[in-house]
C-alpha cells in the first residue's frame, strides 16, 4: 500500500504509538473509575456507620426523632447520599428528605441477608422508579447486639459519571496533544531514517550503472551512519575489484596471447619457408615449449577459479609432513641443480602428522620452491619443517633478489608478477595466489619476510586438527 520507506516508517510508528496511547488511556480511565467507585463505597459505609451511631443515641433517648431526622437530612445533603432506615417489614423509621422508597426485587432480596447481619454492597448501577441510576450499600441497624432494622444508603451515578467524563475529557485532551507532538517527532524521525536510505539506494543504482559517485556523508553514529560508512567502504572495494577485473582480463589476454603469438610465428615461418629446414627442429621445440607453457597457464587459471569459487573440496587424510617434504625435495632436486643452488631440507621436529589434503599441501611446497628458484641465481634454497603448539610450520627461505617492502602486500594477488618488483620473470603470477587459497582452506596463515637484494622467507602455519 505504502511504497516509500518514509511512509511505511511514519504509518508504522504512528500506528504503534496510537495503539499504546489508546491502551494506556483505557487502563487509566478504568483505574480512575475503579478508584472513584471504591471511594463512593467507602463514603456509603462511613455514612452507614454514622447512622448506626445516631440510631443508638435515639434508642437511648439522647436525641429526639426530630433531631435524628435533622442529622440524617444534613448528612444526606452534604454527602449527596439518600439514606433510608427501615423496619424489618420495610416500613420507614427515618427517611432523608421525607421521601418513601420504592424497593425493587433486588433490594428486597438483599434485605433478607442484611437482617441476618450481612453488609451488602451493590456498585453496579440500579434504577429506583424513574430516578437516575444509583449504587447502594445496605447494612444492619444494630442495637444491643441485635438487628433491629435495615439501613440503606444510595448515591446517584450522576456524580460518578460526571467525574468519569471529566477524567475522560482530560485524558482525551492529553492524548490529543501527545499525538500531535508525537506525530511531529515521528515525522522528523522517519525523514531522518528514510532520507539516508533513499540516498544510499539511489547511489547504489548509479554505482550499478558504472557511474562514478561521491562518498555518502552521514554524520550520525547509529546504524544508519554505519550503513553509510559501510556503503562507502563497499564502493571503494567494488572499484578496486573492478580495476582488478580489468587488470586480470588484460593480463590473461596478454599471457595467452604471448605464447600463441610465438607458436603461430614459428609455424608460419616454417610453412612460409622463412625458417631454414635445418632450423625447423629448433623452432618446433620452441613452439612445443610455448604450447606447454600455455597449457600450464590455462591449468593455473582454472585452478584459481575453482579455489576462489569454493567448488574445490579438500580431501583430508592423515600423513607425515616430513615424508611429503622429502618426496618434494627429491622431485625438484633436478630442477634446482640446474643453477647449482644449495637445496636443503631441515626437520626440526620428526614425524609431524598432519590431517590435511596431501595433494594440496604438495602443491604448496612446489609452488613456493618454484617461486624461490625463479628469483635465486646463486646461494641457497632452504626448506624447514617444524611444529609449534598445535601448528605444523612450513618455511622456505632463499638468497634470491628479495622483494621491496611496499610490494609484499601484493604478492598473493592474481597475475602480480615479479616484473612489478623490478625483476624479470616469465611466470603468470598465479602460483602464490594458489598457495594462499590452499592455506586459507586449511584455516592456516602465511607470512612473507623479505629484504630487497638479500632474499625472501615464506612461513606457513597449518593447524594440526584431527577429525
C-alpha positions in Angstrom: 0.0 0.0 0.0 2.7 2.4 1.0 5.6 2.3 -1.5 8.0 4.7 0.2 10.1 3.7 3.2 9.3 7.1 4.7 5.5 6.5 4.6 6.0 2.9 5.9 8.0 4.1 8.9 5.7 7.0 9.6 2.5 4.9 9.5 4.0 2.0 11.4 5.4 4.2 14.2 2.3 6.3 14.5 0.0 3.2 14.5 2.0 1.6 17.2 2.1 4.8 19.2 -1.6 5.3 18.9 -2.3 1.8 19.9 -0.1 2.2 23.0 -1.7 5.6 23.9 -5.3 4.2 23.5 -4.4 1.1 25.7 -2.9 3.4 28.3 -5.8 5.7 28.2 -8.3 2.9 28.6 -6.5 1.5 31.6 -6.1 4.9 33.2 -9.8 5.6 32.8 -10.6 2.2 34.2 -8.3 2.7 37.1 -9.8 6.2 37.9 -13.4 4.8 37.6 -12.5 1.9 39.9 -10.9 4.3 42.5 -13.9 6.6 42.4 -16.2 3.6 42.8 -14.2 2.4 45.8 -14.3 5.9 47.3 -18.1 6.0 46.8 -18.4 2.6 48.5 -16.3 3.8 51.5 -18.3 7.0 51.8 -21.6 5.0 51.9 -20.1 2.6 54.5 -18.9 5.5 56.7 -22.3 7.2 56.4 -24.0 4.0 57.4 -21.8 3.7 60.5 -22.6 7.2 61.5 -26.3 6.5 61.0 -26.0 3.4 63.3 -24.4 5.6 65.9 -27.2 8.2 65.6 -29.8 5.5 65.9 -28.2 4.1 69.0 -28.4 7.6 70.6 -32.0 7.8 69.5 -32.9 4.5 71.1 -31.1 5.6 74.3 -33.3 8.8 74.2 -30.2 11.0 73.8 -31.8 12.7 70.8 -35.3 13.2 69.6 -36.8 11.9 66.4 -36.8 15.4 65.0 -33.1 15.7 65.8 -32.5 12.3 64.3 -34.1 13.3 61.0 -32.3 16.6 61.0 -28.9 14.9 61.4 -29.8 12.4 58.7 -31.0 15.0 56.3 -27.9 17.1 56.8 -25.7 14.1 56.2 -27.7 13.2 53.1 -27.4 16.7 51.7 -23.7 17.2 52.4 -22.6 13.8 51.1 -25.2 13.6 48.3 -26.4 10.3 49.8 -30.0 9.2 50.2 -30.4 7.4 53.5 -33.3 5.1 54.4 -33.8 3.4 57.8 -36.3 0.6 57.6 -38.0 -1.8 60.0 -37.8 -5.5 59.1 -41.2 -5.1 57.4 -39.8 -2.3 55.2 -41.8 0.4 56.9 -39.8 3.6 57.4 -38.2 4.5 60.7 -36.5 7.5 59.1 -36.2 8.7 55.5 -33.9 11.5 54.3 -35.9 14.2 52.5 -39.0 12.5 53.8 -39.5 10.5 50.6 -40.6 7.0 50.6 -38.5 4.4 48.9 -39.7 2.2 46.1 -38.0 -1.2 46.6 -37.2 -3.4 43.7 -36.8 -7.1 43.8 -33.0 -7.0 44.2 -33.2 -4.7 47.3 -36.0 -6.8 48.9 -33.8 -9.9 48.3 -30.8 -8.2 49.8 -32.8 -7.1 52.9 -33.1 -10.7 53.9 -29.3 -11.1 54.0 -29.0 -7.7 55.8 -31.4 -8.8 58.5 -29.2 -11.8 59.0 -26.3 -9.5 59.8 -24.6 -9.1 56.4 -23.5 -5.9 54.8 -24.4 -5.7 51.1 -22.6 -3.5 48.6 -24.0 -3.0 45.1 -21.7 -1.0 43.0 -23.4 -2.0 39.8 -25.9 0.7 38.9 -29.6 0.0 39.5 -32.8 2.1 38.9 -35.2 3.3 41.6 -38.5 4.2 39.9 -37.9 6.9 37.4 -34.8 8.2 39.1 -31.3 8.2 37.9 -29.2 5.1 38.3 -27.8 4.6 41.8 -25.3 2.4 43.7 -26.1 1.4 47.2 -24.8 -0.1 50.4 -27.2 -2.0 52.8 -26.2 -2.7 56.4 -28.0 -4.0 59.5 -29.3 -1.5 62.1 -27.9 -2.9 65.4 -29.0 -2.1 68.9 -27.8 -4.1 72.0 -26.3 -6.7 69.7 -29.5 -7.3 67.9 -30.5 -6.5 64.3 -33.5 -4.2 64.7 -33.7 -2.8 61.1 -32.1 -2.1 57.8 -30.0 1.0 56.8 -30.0 1.6 53.0 -27.7 4.2 51.6 -27.9 5.3 47.9 -25.7 7.6 45.9 -26.6 8.6 42.3 -24.3 7.6 39.4 -24.6 11.2 38.1 -21.7 12.4 40.2 -19.6 9.4 39.3 -20.4 9.7 35.6 -19.6 13.4 35.8 -16.2 12.8 37.3 -15.6 10.0 34.8 -16.4 12.3 31.9 -14.2 15.0 33.2 -11.3 12.5 33.6 -12.0 11.1 30.1 -12.1 14.5 28.6 -8.9 15.4 30.3 -7.3 12.2 29.1 -8.5 12.8 25.6 -7.1 16.3 25.6 -3.7 15.0 26.9 -3.8 12.2 24.3 -4.6 14.6 21.5 -1.8 16.9 22.4 0.6 13.9 22.8 -0.5 12.5 19.4 0.2 15.9 17.7 3.7 16.2 19.3 4.5 12.5 18.7 3.3 12.7 15.1 5.7 15.6 14.5 8.5 13.8 16.3 7.8 10.5 14.4 7.6 12.5 11.1 11.1 14.0 11.8 12.5 10.6 12.9 11.0 8.9 9.8 12.6 11.5 7.5 15.9 11.3 9.3 15.9 7.5 8.9 14.5 7.3 5.4 16.4 10.0 3.6 19.9 8.4 4.1 18.5 5.0 3.0 16.9 6.6 -0.1 20.2 8.3 -0.8 22.1 5.1 -0.4 19.6 3.3 -2.7 20.0 6.0 -5.4 23.8 5.8 -5.1 23.7 2.0 -5.4 21.7 2.3 -8.6 24.2 4.7 -10.0 27.1 2.6 -8.9 25.4 -0.5 -10.6 25.3 1.5 -13.8 29.1 2.0 -13.6 28.9 5.7 -12.9 31.3 7.5 -10.5 29.6 8.6 -7.3 30.9 10.6 -4.3 31.1 9.2 -0.8 27.9 9.3 1.2 28.1 11.8 4.1 26.1 10.6 7.1 27.3 12.1 10.4 25.2 10.1 12.7 26.8 7.3 14.7 23.8 4.9 14.8 23.0 2.0 12.5 22.2 4.4 9.6 25.6 6.1 9.9 27.3 2.7 10.0 25.3 1.7 6.9 26.5 4.8 5.1 30.1 4.2 6.1 29.8 0.5 5.1 28.4 1.6 1.7 31.4 3.9 1.2 33.8 1.0 2.0 31.9 -1.3 -0.3 32.0 1.3 -3.1 35.8 1.5 -2.8 36.1 -2.3 -2.7 33.9 -2.6 -5.8 36.1 0.0 -7.6 39.2 -1.9 -6.6 37.6 -5.2 -7.6 36.5 -3.7 -10.9 40.1 -2.4 -11.5 41.4 -5.9 -10.6 38.9 -7.5 -13.0 40.1 -5.2 -15.8 43.8 -6.0 -14.9 43.1 -9.7 -14.8 41.4 -9.6 -18.2 44.3 -7.6 -19.6 46.8 -9.9 -18.0 45.1 -13.1 -19.1 44.8 -11.8 -22.6 48.5 -10.9 -22.6 49.6 -14.2 -21.0 47.6 -16.2 -23.5 48.4 -14.0 -26.5 52.2 -14.1 -25.9 52.8 -17.9 -26.3 50.1 -18.1 -29.0 51.9 -15.4 -31.0 55.2 -17.2 -30.6 53.7 -20.6 -31.7 51.9 -19.0 -34.7 55.1 -17.1 -35.7 57.2 -20.2 -35.6 54.8 -22.4 -37.5 54.2 -19.6 -40.1 57.9 -19.2 -40.5 58.3 -22.9 -41.2 55.3 -23.0 -43.6 56.5 -19.9 -45.5 60.0 -21.3 -45.8 61.4 -18.3 -43.9 63.0 -20.7 -41.4 65.6 -23.0 -42.9 64.9 -26.7 -42.9 67.9 -27.4 -40.7 66.5 -24.9 -38.1 62.9 -26.3 -38.1 63.5 -28.7 -35.3 64.8 -26.0 -33.0 61.8 -23.7 -33.7 59.4 -26.7 -33.4 60.9 -27.3 -29.9 60.3 -23.7 -29.0 56.7 -23.9 -30.2 56.3 -27.1 -28.2 57.7 -25.4 -25.1 55.4 -22.4 -25.6 52.4 -24.8 -26.0 53.3 -26.4 -22.7 53.6 -23.1 -21.0 50.1 -22.2 -22.4 48.8 -25.5 -21.1 50.2 -24.8 -17.6 48.9 -21.3 -17.6 45.4 -22.5 -18.6 45.6 -25.1 -15.8 46.6 -22.5 -13.3 43.8 -20.1 -14.3 41.2 -22.9 -14.0 42.7 -23.9 -10.6 42.5 -20.3 -9.3 38.9 -20.1 -10.5 37.9 -23.3 -8.7 39.6 -22.4 -5.4 38.0 -18.9 -5.3 34.6 -20.2 -6.2 34.6 -22.7 -3.4 33.8 -25.6 -5.7 37.1 -27.3 -4.7 36.7 -29.6 -1.7 39.6 -30.8 0.4 40.3 -34.5 0.5 41.8 -34.6 4.0 43.8 -37.6 5.3 46.5 -38.3 7.8 50.0 -38.2 6.6 53.5 -37.4 7.8 54.5 -33.9 6.7 58.2 -34.8 6.9 57.8 -37.6 4.4 55.9 -35.4 2.0 58.7 -32.7 2.2 61.3 -35.3 1.4 59.3 -36.5 -1.7 59.0 -32.9 -3.0 62.7 -32.3 -2.5 63.6 -35.4 -4.5 61.2 -34.4 -7.2 62.7 -30.8 -7.5 66.4 -31.7 -6.9 67.0 -31.9 -10.7 65.5 -28.5 -11.4 67.3 -26.7 -8.6 70.6 -28.4 -9.6 70.5 -26.5 -13.0 71.5 -23.4 -11.1 73.9 -25.2 -8.8 72.0 -23.9 -5.7 72.4 -25.4 -2.3 69.0 -27.0 -1.8 68.5 -28.4 1.7 65.7 -29.8 4.0 65.8 -29.3 7.8 63.5 -31.3 10.0 63.4 -29.6 13.4 60.7 -32.0 14.6 60.4 -35.5 13.3 57.2 -37.3 12.3 54.8 -34.4 12.2 51.4 -36.0 11.5 49.0 -33.7 9.7 45.3 -34.1 8.8 45.0 -32.2 5.6 44.7 -32.5 1.8 48.0 -34.1 0.9 48.0 -33.2 -2.8 47.2 -29.6 -2.0 50.0 -29.4 0.6 52.3 -30.9 -2.0 51.2 -28.1 -4.4 52.0 -25.5 -1.7 55.6 -26.9 -1.4 56.1 -27.0 -5.2 54.8 -23.5 -5.9 56.8 -21.8 -3.2 60.0 -23.6 -4.1 59.4 -22.9 -7.8 59.0 -19.2 -6.9 62.2 -19.2 -4.9 64.0 -20.9 -7.8 62.9 -18.2 -10.3 64.4 -15.4 -8.2 67.5 -17.2 -6.9 70.5 -17.4 -9.2 73.1 -18.3 -6.6 73.2 -19.3 -3.0 70.6 -21.5 -1.4 67.0 -22.6 -1.0 66.3 -24.0 2.4 63.1 -25.8 3.4 62.4 -26.2 7.1 59.7 -28.4 8.8 58.8 -27.6 12.4 55.9 -27.8 14.9 54.8 -25.2 17.5 51.9 -25.8 19.8 49.1 -27.1 17.6 50.5 -25.9 14.3 52.7 -27.5 11.7 55.2 -25.0 10.2 56.5 -25.0 6.7 59.2 -22.5 5.9 61.0 -21.8 2.6 63.9 -19.4 2.6 66.2 -18.3 -0.2 69.1 -16.0 -1.0 67.4 -14.5 -4.1 66.7 -11.0 -5.2 64.1 -10.4 -2.4 61.0 -8.2 -2.6 60.6 -4.5 -1.9 58.7 -3.8 1.3 55.9 -1.8 -0.4 55.2 -4.7 -2.8 54.9 -7.6 -0.3 51.2 -7.0 0.3 50.5 -7.5 -3.4 52.5 -10.8 -3.6 49.5 -13.1 -3.5 47.3 -11.1 -5.9 46.4 -12.8 -9.2 48.7 -12.1 -12.1 51.0 -10.0 -9.9 54.4 -11.0 -11.3 57.9 -10.2 -10.3 58.2 -7.8 -13.2 56.4 -5.3 -11.0 59.1 -5.7 -8.4 61.7 -4.8 -10.9 62.9 -8.3 -11.6 62.4 -10.3 -14.8 60.3 -13.4 -14.8 58.3 -15.5 -17.3 55.7 -16.6 -14.8 52.0 -15.8 -14.9 51.7 -14.6 -11.3 49.2 -17.3 -10.2 51.4 -19.7 -8.2 51.4 -17.8 -4.9 47.8 -16.9 -5.2 47.0 -20.6 -5.4 49.2 -21.2 -2.3 47.3 -18.5 -0.4 43.9 -20.1 -1.3 45.0 -23.5 -0.2 46.4 -22.3 3.1 43.2 -20.4 3.7 41.1 -23.5 3.0 43.1 -25.3 5.7 42.5 -22.3 8.2 46.2 -21.6 8.1 48.3 -18.5 7.8 51.1 -17.4 5.5 53.7 -14.7 6.2 56.4 -13.2 4.0 59.6 -11.7 5.3 61.9 -10.2 2.6 64.8 -7.8 2.2 65.4 -6.5 -1.2 68.6 -7.8 -2.6 69.2 -10.4 0.1 66.4 -12.9 -0.1 62.9 -14.0 1.0 61.4 -16.2 3.7 57.9 -17.5 3.5 56.4 -19.1 6.6 53.2 -21.1 6.7 51.3 -22.3 9.7 48.8 -25.2 9.3 46.6 -26.2 12.3 47.0 -29.8 13.3 43.4 -30.9 13.7 42.2 -34.5 13.6 38.5 -35.0 12.8 
